[in-house]
Amino acid sequence: MKLSTAIFMASALAAYVHSKPVKRSAAVDDVTVLNLALTLENLEAQFYQSGLKQYDEKAFAEAGLKPWVRGLFTQIAEHEGGARQLSHQCLERSGAAAMQI
């Protein structure tokens, strides 16, 4: 009986929270969102690049990982670089300056 009451209360709370309108701040615009995306892409790209620089194929093997795992990390790092370029291009096309890190 207690579990069903808890589920009911959680459902009621979720419905209440979901039904409240969210006021959007005027300070959040497309440029702000694109700069946030660019910042995240920069962090992700740096994470993968530094990890791949620090751990070579031998380190991956010693950790018990298959040889293809490092290749997957390399592929992800390249993808992050492409996403970073895309975010930067979107900012340039909008006429806005990218945030400098």
C-alpha positions as CSV (number, residue, x, y, z in Angstrom):
1,M,0.0,0.0,0.0
2,K,2.8,2.4,0.8
3,L,4.5,1.8,-2.6
4,S,1.3,2.7,-4.5
5,T,0.9,5.9,-2.4
6,A,4.5,6.8,-3.2
7,I,4.0,6.2,-6.9
8,F,0.8,8.3,-6.9
9,M,2.5,11.2,-5.1
10,A,5.5,11.1,-7.5
11,S,3.1,11.1,-10.5
12,A,1.1,14.0,-9.1
13,L,4.3,16.0,-8.4
14,A,5.6,15.3,-11.9
15,A,2.3,16.4,-13.4
16,Y,2.4,19.6,-11.3
17,V,6.0,20.4,-12.2
18,H,5.4,19.7,-15.9
19,S,2.3,21.9,-16.1
20,K,4.1,25.0,-14.9
21,P,5.2,27.3,-17.7
22,V,8.8,28.1,-17.9
23,K,9.8,31.8,-18.3
24,R,12.6,32.2,-20.8
25,S,15.3,34.7,-20.0
26,A,15.8,37.3,-22.7
27,A,19.6,36.8,-22.3
28,V,19.4,33.3,-23.8
29,D,19.5,33.6,-27.5
30,D,20.9,31.5,-30.4
31,V,24.4,32.9,-30.0
32,T,24.5,32.0,-26.3
33,V,23.4,28.5,-27.1
34,L,25.9,28.1,-30.0
35,N,28.7,29.4,-27.7
36,L,27.7,26.9,-25.1
37,A,27.7,24.1,-27.7
38,L,31.2,25.3,-28.9
39,T,32.5,25.4,-25.4
40,L,31.3,21.8,-24.8
41,E,32.7,20.6,-28.1
42,N,36.1,22.2,-27.2
43,L,36.1,20.4,-23.9
44,E,35.2,17.1,-25.5
45,A,37.7,17.4,-28.2
46,Q,40.5,18.3,-25.7
47,F,39.5,15.3,-23.5
48,Y,39.8,12.8,-26.3
49,Q,43.0,14.4,-27.8
50,S,44.8,14.4,-24.4
51,G,43.7,10.9,-23.6
52,L,44.9,9.5,-27.0
53,K,48.2,11.4,-26.5
54,Q,48.7,10.0,-23.0
55,Y,47.6,6.4,-23.7
56,D,49.1,4.6,-26.7
57,E,48.1,1.3,-28.2
58,K,50.2,-0.6,-25.7
59,A,48.5,1.1,-22.7
60,F,45.1,0.1,-24.1
61,A,46.3,-3.5,-24.5
62,E,47.7,-3.5,-21.0
63,A,44.3,-2.4,-19.7
64,G,42.8,-5.5,-21.3
65,L,41.1,-3.6,-24.1
66,K,40.8,-5.0,-27.7
67,P,42.9,-3.2,-30.4
68,W,39.8,-1.7,-32.0
69,V,38.9,0.3,-28.9
70,R,41.6,2.9,-29.4
71,G,40.5,3.2,-33.0
72,L,37.0,4.0,-31.7
73,F,38.4,6.7,-29.4
74,T,40.3,8.2,-32.4
75,Q,37.1,8.2,-34.4
76,I,35.2,9.9,-31.6
77,A,38.0,12.5,-31.3
78,E,37.7,13.3,-35.0
79,H,33.9,13.6,-34.7
80,E,34.3,16.1,-31.9
81,G,36.7,18.1,-34.0
82,G,34.1,18.2,-36.8
83,A,31.3,19.2,-34.3
84,R,33.6,22.0,-33.0
85,Q,34.1,23.3,-36.6
86,L,30.4,23.2,-37.3
87,S,29.6,25.2,-34.1
88,H,32.3,27.7,-35.0
89,Q,30.9,28.1,-38.6
90,C,27.4,28.6,-37.3
91,L,28.6,31.4,-35.1
92,E,30.6,33.0,-37.9
93,R,27.6,32.8,-40.3
94,S,25.4,34.5,-37.7
95,G,27.9,37.3,-37.5
96,A,28.6,36.6,-33.9
97,A,32.0,36.1,-32.3
98,A,32.9,32.8,-30.7
99,M,33.8,32.9,-27.0
100,Q,37.5,32.6,-26.4
101,I,38.6,30.0,-23.9
